[in-house]
């Protein structure tokens, strides 16, 4: 497991804690999304997700004394107990490979379990080796492939985790 980021490696005073995000985070989410997966979701899409009762949106905030203020990472899940689906996992490009995705997902899985979810599903690009390795390390199992799923013709790998 990757050690939590330190001030020197990520601008955090201590291990960051995930927090539920609300409509006040729309601008920060939109920016992090554009930086992570251009062009990203629109502000209207983010407001819809944040305003819906079936979504869990967790974020890790950056310290105010860094060169990259705002959100460091976030996870967006659609929740319909007993199942959930990971819709978006974002980590600021300068902060990847430091354990932030694992931190925000671990927090999300704890909430999902508490709320009665027993399974979490996701789709990941077949060529996204880093994400696929993370999901494998977290215990996700491959369940199938959607060929030509993405706009560029690449495949999506379907994965599930028993919570």
C-alpha positions in Angstrom: 0.0 0.0 0.0 1.2 3.5 -0.9 2.1 5.7 2.1 -0.1 8.8 2.6 1.3 11.9 1.0 3.5 14.2 3.1 3.8 17.9 2.9 6.8 17.6 0.6 5.1 15.2 -1.8 1.5 16.5 -2.0 1.0 19.6 0.1 -0.8 17.9 3.0 -0.2 18.6 6.6 -1.3 15.1 7.6 -3.2 12.2 6.0 -6.2 13.9 4.3 -9.7 12.9 5.2 -12.4 12.4 2.5 -15.5 14.6 2.9 -18.9 14.6 1.2 -19.0 17.4 -1.4 -22.1 19.6 -2.1 -23.0 22.2 -4.6 -20.4 24.6 -3.3 -17.8 22.4 -4.8 -19.0 22.6 -8.4 -16.3 24.9 -9.7 -13.5 22.9 -8.0 -15.0 19.6 -9.3 -15.3 21.0 -12.8 -11.7 22.1 -12.8 -10.3 18.8 -11.4 -12.4 16.9 -14.0 -11.0 19.0 -16.9 -7.5 18.5 -15.6 -8.0 14.8 -15.2 -10.2 13.8 -18.2 -10.6 16.6 -20.7 -13.1 17.9 -21.6 -14.8 16.8 -18.3 -18.3 17.1 -17.2 -20.1 20.5 -17.4 -21.2 22.5 -14.3 -24.8 21.4 -15.0 -23.8 17.8 -14.9 -21.9 18.3 -11.7 -24.9 20.1 -10.1 -27.2 17.3 -11.2 -25.0 14.7 -9.6 -24.5 16.7 -6.4 -28.2 17.5 -6.2 -29.4 13.9 -6.7 -30.2 11.7 -3.8 -28.6 8.6 -5.4 -25.0 9.8 -5.6 -22.1 9.8 -3.2 -19.5 12.4 -4.0 -16.4 12.4 -1.8 -13.4 14.7 -2.1 -9.9 15.2 -0.7 -9.1 18.9 -0.4 -5.6 20.4 -0.8 -3.9 22.5 1.8 -4.3 26.2 1.1 -0.5 26.7 1.1 0.2 24.7 -2.1 0.8 25.6 -5.7 -2.3 23.6 -6.6 -5.2 24.7 -4.3 -8.6 23.1 -4.4 -9.4 19.4 -4.7 -6.7 16.8 -4.9 -9.0 13.9 -5.6 -12.7 12.8 -5.7 -14.9 9.8 -6.3 -18.4 9.9 -7.7 -20.6 6.9 -7.1 -24.2 6.2 -8.1 -25.8 4.3 -5.1 -28.9 2.1 -5.4 -28.5 -0.4 -2.5 -27.5 -3.1 -2.5 -25.3 -2.0 -5.4 -23.2 1.0 -6.3 -21.4 2.1 -9.4 -18.2 4.1 -9.5 -18.8 6.7 -12.2 -15.8 8.9 -11.8 -12.5 8.7 -9.9 -10.3 11.9 -10.3 -6.9 12.6 -9.0 -5.0 15.8 -9.9 -2.4 14.9 -12.5 0.5 16.2 -10.3 -0.7 14.1 -7.4 -1.1 10.7 -9.0 0.6 7.5 -7.6 0.5 8.8 -4.0 -2.4 6.8 -2.6 -5.1 9.5 -2.9 -7.4 7.3 -5.1 -7.1 4.5 -2.6 -7.9 6.9 0.3 -11.0 8.3 -1.3 -12.2 4.9 -2.4 -11.6 3.3 1.0 -13.8 6.1 2.5 -16.5 5.6 -0.1 -16.5 1.8 0.5 -17.0 2.3 4.2 -20.0 4.5 3.6 -21.4 2.1 1.0 -21.2 -0.8 3.5 -22.8 1.2 6.2 -25.6 2.1 3.8 -26.3 -1.5 2.9 -24.4 -1.9 -0.3 -22.8 -5.3 -1.0 -21.3 -4.7 -4.4 -19.6 -2.0 -6.4 -19.3 -2.0 -10.2 -17.2 0.1 -12.5 -16.0 0.4 -16.1 -12.4 1.3 -16.9 -10.6 1.8 -20.2 -8.8 -1.3 -21.2 -5.6 0.7 -21.8 -5.6 2.5 -18.4 -3.1 0.1 -16.8 -2.6 2.2 -13.6 -6.3 2.3 -12.9 -6.8 -1.3 -13.6 -3.9 -2.2 -11.3 -5.4 -0.1 -8.5 -8.8 -1.7 -8.9 -7.2 -5.2 -8.9 -5.2 -4.3 -5.8 -8.5 -3.2 -4.1 -10.1 -6.6 -4.8 -12.1 -5.8 -8.0 -12.6 -8.7 -10.3 -13.0 -8.5 -14.1 -16.5 -9.4 -15.1 -16.5 -8.6 -18.8 -15.5 -6.3 -21.7 -17.5 -3.8 -23.7 -15.8 -3.7 -27.1 -15.6 -0.3 -28.7 -17.3 1.3 -25.8 -15.4 4.6 -25.7 -15.6 7.3 -28.4 -12.1 6.5 -29.7 -13.2 2.9 -30.2 -11.3 1.5 -27.2 -12.8 -1.2 -24.9 -14.2 -0.8 -21.4 -13.3 -3.5 -18.8 -16.2 -4.3 -16.5 -15.2 -4.9 -12.9 -17.0 -5.6 -9.6 -16.1 -5.7 -5.9 -17.9 -7.5 -3.2 -18.1 -5.1 -0.3 
